[in-house]
Amino acid sequence: MNSSSIKIWLKTNQGNKVTTTYLKSVLSLLGGSIVLVITFGLTYFVVWLASSGFLSVYELFFGTKLKLGSNYLLIITSIFIAMLFVQYLKMDSWSWGRYSQEDYDVDPRLRSDAEQLMPSVKILIHSGNTAKAVADVLVTGPRLLLGSVLCLKEISQAKSIEIDKCGEALALLHARIDSVSYEEFCAAGFGELLQQLKGIEGVSFLKSGMYLSDELRNEFNNL
């Protein structure tokens, strides 16, 4: 197959990816900002309630009033929001939405009686999953904001793709039904393109070599 058709496809694909990723970045930034403002407001309200309760108890026991200015509440809330970013960075991205399916060792009769008295007992039985779900919700803001930064990185990688060289490299992969070894690929003068090709969906990398997925091969056949 002529590499010129692949080069045209690659240029079109590059433009579409840059545009789509720009849009994702903007939406993530806007969505993350909105969610983070809401999270900040709710956190401030919870901190205010907790501080009011603490000050009331303190006054009840010691007979003196303590004053906690709004600046302190803002500082505590800001520290909590910063901890959410730290928590997100520490979380494994593969763990999102994955919750334990472990069967908890609870007598079915006891579980049935408890659920009749208190339907929310399922939350207590699956306390680990409940805590993880709450953590996932709380870090939604940081996740979206930092995701917009990752989108900008993807845009930079997409723009760095050398259309002419990568088109010829893809033509080589398309010409082979089996995988192309890294030694052969580098010997053809395409060794410097390995990192760029990793950003193209449909180029698969194995331990022994690389090949095109069936979807991408069929797409090239239809050019």
C-alpha positions as CSV (number, residue, x, y, z in Angstrom):
1,M,0.0,0.0,0.0
2,N,1.2,3.5,-0.8
3,S,2.4,5.4,2.3
4,S,0.9,8.6,0.9
5,S,-2.7,7.5,1.8
6,I,-1.5,6.6,5.3
7,K,0.1,10.0,5.6
8,I,-3.1,11.7,4.7
9,W,-5.0,9.6,7.2
10,L,-2.4,10.3,9.8
11,K,-2.6,14.0,9.3
12,T,-6.4,14.0,9.5
13,N,-6.3,11.7,12.6
14,Q,-3.8,14.1,14.2
15,G,-6.0,17.1,13.7
16,N,-9.0,15.3,15.0
17,K,-7.2,14.1,18.1
18,V,-5.8,17.6,18.9
19,T,-9.3,19.2,18.5
20,T,-11.0,16.5,20.6
21,T,-8.4,16.6,23.3
22,Y,-8.6,20.4,23.4
23,L,-12.3,20.1,24.0
24,K,-11.8,17.5,26.7
25,S,-9.3,19.7,28.4
26,V,-11.6,22.7,28.5
27,L,-14.6,20.6,29.7
28,S,-12.5,19.0,32.3
29,L,-11.2,22.3,33.5
30,L,-14.7,23.8,33.7
31,G,-16.2,20.8,35.3
32,G,-13.4,20.4,37.8
33,S,-13.6,24.0,38.8
34,I,-17.4,23.8,39.3
35,V,-17.1,20.5,41.3
36,L,-14.2,21.9,43.4
37,V,-16.1,25.1,44.3
38,I,-19.1,23.0,45.4
39,T,-16.8,20.7,47.4
40,F,-15.2,23.7,49.0
41,G,-18.5,25.2,49.9
42,L,-19.9,21.9,51.4
43,T,-16.6,21.4,53.3
44,Y,-16.7,24.9,54.7
45,F,-20.3,24.3,55.9
46,V,-19.3,21.0,57.6
47,V,-16.3,22.6,59.2
48,W,-18.5,25.5,60.4
49,L,-21.0,23.1,61.9
50,A,-18.3,21.1,63.6
51,S,-16.6,24.2,65.0
52,S,-19.9,25.6,66.3
53,G,-20.6,22.3,68.1
54,F,-17.1,22.3,69.6
55,L,-17.4,25.9,70.8
56,S,-20.7,25.2,72.4
57,V,-19.4,22.2,74.2
58,Y,-16.3,24.1,75.3
59,E,-18.5,27.0,76.7
60,L,-20.7,24.4,78.5
61,F,-17.8,22.8,80.3
62,F,-15.5,25.7,80.9
63,G,-17.9,28.6,81.0
64,T,-15.9,30.8,78.6
65,K,-16.5,31.6,75.0
66,L,-14.0,30.9,72.3
67,K,-14.0,32.7,69.0
68,L,-13.0,31.0,65.8
69,G,-12.8,33.5,63.0
70,S,-13.8,32.7,59.4
71,N,-10.1,32.9,58.4
72,Y,-9.4,29.7,60.4
73,L,-12.4,28.0,58.8
74,L,-11.1,28.9,55.4
75,I,-7.6,27.6,56.3
76,I,-9.0,24.3,57.5
77,T,-11.2,23.9,54.4
78,S,-8.2,24.8,52.2
79,I,-6.1,22.2,53.9
80,F,-8.8,19.6,53.3
81,I,-9.1,20.4,49.6
82,A,-5.3,20.2,49.3
83,M,-5.4,16.8,50.9
84,L,-7.9,15.7,48.3
85,F,-5.3,16.5,45.6
86,V,-2.7,14.5,47.5
87,Q,-5.1,11.6,47.9
88,Y,-5.9,11.6,44.2
89,L,-2.2,11.5,43.3
90,K,-1.7,8.5,45.7
91,M,-4.6,6.5,44.2
92,D,-4.2,3.9,41.6
93,S,-6.0,5.0,38.5
94,W,-6.9,1.4,37.8
95,S,-8.9,1.2,41.0
96,W,-11.6,3.7,39.9
97,G,-15.0,2.2,40.1
98,R,-13.7,-1.1,41.3
99,Y,-15.2,-2.3,44.5
100,S,-14.6,-5.5,46.4
101,Q,-17.1,-8.3,45.6
102,E,-16.1,-10.3,48.7
103,D,-18.9,-12.1,50.4
104,Y,-19.0,-10.9,53.9
105,D,-19.4,-13.6,56.6
106,V,-22.7,-12.6,58.0
107,D,-25.5,-15.1,59.0
108,P,-28.3,-14.7,56.4
109,R,-30.9,-14.7,59.2
110,L,-29.2,-12.0,61.1
111,R,-28.7,-10.0,57.9
112,S,-32.4,-10.3,57.0
113,D,-33.6,-9.2,60.5
114,A,-31.1,-6.3,60.6
115,E,-32.2,-5.1,57.1
116,Q,-35.8,-5.1,58.2
117,L,-35.0,-3.0,61.3
118,M,-32.5,-0.7,59.5
119,P,-32.3,-0.8,55.6
120,S,-29.1,1.1,55.6
121,V,-27.3,-1.8,57.3
122,K,-25.9,-2.7,53.9
123,I,-23.8,0.3,54.1
124,L,-22.3,-0.9,57.4
125,I,-21.8,-4.4,56.1
126,H,-19.9,-3.1,53.1
127,S,-18.2,-0.3,55.0
128,G,-15.0,-0.6,53.0
129,N,-16.7,-0.1,49.7
130,T,-18.8,2.7,51.1
131,A,-15.7,4.6,52.3
132,K,-14.0,4.0,48.9
133,A,-17.1,5.3,47.1
134,V,-17.1,8.5,49.3
135,A,-13.4,9.0,48.6
136,D,-14.0,8.6,44.8
137,V,-16.7,11.2,44.9
138,L,-14.6,13.7,47.0
139,V,-11.7,13.5,44.6
140,T,-13.8,14.2,41.5
141,G,-12.8,17.8,41.4
142,P,-9.0,17.2,41.6
143,R,-9.4,14.3,39.1
144,L,-11.1,16.6,36.5
145,L,-8.7,19.5,37.0
146,L,-5.5,17.3,36.8
147,G,-7.1,15.5,33.9
148,S,-7.2,18.7,31.9
149,V,-3.5,19.1,32.5
150,L,-2.9,15.5,31.2
151,C,-5.0,16.4,28.1
152,L,-2.6,19.2,27.3
153,K,0.2,16.7,27.5
154,E,-1.6,14.5,25.1
155,I,-2.0,17.4,22.7
156,S,1.7,18.1,22.8
157,Q,2.5,14.4,22.1
158,A,0.0,14.4,19.2
159,K,1.6,17.5,17.6
160,S,5.0,16.0,17.9
161,I,4.2,13.1,15.6
162,E,6.3,13.3,12.4
163,I,3.7,12.7,9.7
164,D,6.0,11.6,6.8
165,K,8.2,9.3,8.8
166,C,5.4,7.8,10.8
167,G,3.4,7.3,7.6
168,E,6.2,5.2,6.2
169,A,6.6,3.3,9.4
170,L,2.9,2.5,9.5
171,A,3.1,1.4,5.8
172,L,5.8,-1.1,6.8
173,L,3.6,-2.5,9.6
174,H,0.7,-2.7,7.3
175,A,2.7,-4.6,4.7
176,R,3.3,-7.4,7.3
177,I,0.6,-9.6,8.5
178,D,2.7,-10.9,11.4
179,S,4.5,-8.6,13.9
180,V,7.6,-6.7,13.0
181,S,10.5,-7.2,15.4
182,Y,12.1,-4.2,17.0
183,E,15.4,-5.1,15.4
184,E,13.9,-5.0,11.9
185,F,12.0,-1.9,12.7
186,C,15.1,0.0,13.9
187,A,17.1,-1.4,11.0
188,A,14.6,0.3,8.6
189,G,15.5,3.6,10.2
190,F,12.4,4.0,12.3
191,G,13.8,3.4,15.8
192,E,13.4,7.1,16.8
193,L,9.6,6.8,16.1
194,L,8.7,4.2,18.7
195,Q,7.6,6.7,21.3
196,Q,5.5,8.6,18.7
197,L,3.8,5.5,17.5
198,K,2.7,4.7,21.0
199,G,0.4,7.6,20.8
200,I,-1.4,6.2,17.7
201,E,-4.4,4.0,18.6
202,G,-4.2,0.7,16.9
203,V,-0.4,0.2,17.0
204,S,0.2,-2.6,19.4
205,F,3.4,-3.4,21.1
206,L,4.6,-6.8,22.2
207,K,7.7,-8.0,23.9
208,S,9.0,-9.4,20.6
209,G,7.7,-6.7,18.2
210,M,4.8,-4.6,17.0
211,Y,1.8,-4.9,14.8
212,L,-1.4,-3.2,13.7
213,S,-4.7,-4.1,15.3
214,D,-7.3,-5.6,13.0
215,E,-9.4,-2.4,13.2
216,L,-6.6,-0.1,12.1
217,R,-5.5,-2.6,9.4
218,N,-9.0,-2.7,8.0
219,E,-9.2,1.1,8.1
220,F,-6.0,1.3,6.1
221,N,-7.4,-1.3,3.6
222,N,-10.4,1.0,3.0
223,L,-8.3,4.1,2.2
